[in-house]
Amino acid sequence: MPVRRFPHTRIFTIDTGALAKSKHHVGALLELDVTEGRRRLRRLRAQAGQPATLLAWLLKCLGQAVSEHPEVCAVYLPKRRIVTFDTVDVNVAVERELQGRRVPLPVVIRDVGGKSIGEISAELRKAQEEPVSEQIVLGAGRARFGERVYGLLPAGLRRRLLRAILLTPESYRTRMGTVSVTSVGMFGKVNGWFLPLAITPLCVGLGAITRKPWALGDSIQLREILHLSLLLDHDVVDGASMARFVARFARLIEGAWGLGAGPEAPQV
């Protein structure tokens, strides 16, 4: 029975998971028709050679919806204060290759609302192509000094330290972003949802895209359906505001926003 040393870097994952469980998130499970959006993305890549990926477009739609409803990314602070942010910074996991295997590592895309889909695509691609240090992923005695010290602290002290860091709005935004997105579920073809944990007030879980019968007008057609989950912090936003944000986000995706001519379409 093989036994290996637990990586120091995974201790931070455990601590963020513990803090996430203290959040009062409300969950939503959505099925969204992305048939038209994927068709337009394929056309853009084929006709103009645009570096427009599905993930980048979804992040752009998310940035637009959050910019219209910034309360969904508000952060509750001590002394009954709530802070909202001027930009939408998305913490998203991208897969990188290390020793022949794929490993997910986080990257923060700053101000997705102010960037084009092509710029977001390029930033994601750059993050995927950056070399990965073995110590970042494997730990096992090769972690950096700060990570080793953090891992040696008692769990209660570590989590108080982490909370203190996250109580400073700028530190919170810099380290965690204002929204977290996990796309792990997109790599399987499971007809269901991926339910993440998060310490951010808004978290989006991108699941698989499957073909299924879908009501379109008065007819039933086979469509490409994205399974998407949302977590929203009920401490800072009420149900009506949640519903308006979810409806707007869904409408942007199903309307293939930003991928064709129209008054709202940004430059790809």
Secondary structure, DSSP 8 states (H G I E B T S, - for coil): -------HHHHHHHHHHHHHTTS-EEEEEEEEE-HHHHHHHHHHHHHT-----HHHHHHHHHHHHHHH-GGGG-EEETTTEEE--SS--EEEEEEEEETTEEEEEEEEE--GGGS-HHHHHHHHHHHHHS---HHHHH-TT-S-HHHHHHHHS-HHHHHHHHHHHHTSHHHHHHHH-SEEEE-GGGGS--SS------SSSEEEEEEEEEEEEEEETTEEEEEEEEEEEEEEETTTS-HHHHHHHHHHHHHHHHTTTTSSSSTT----
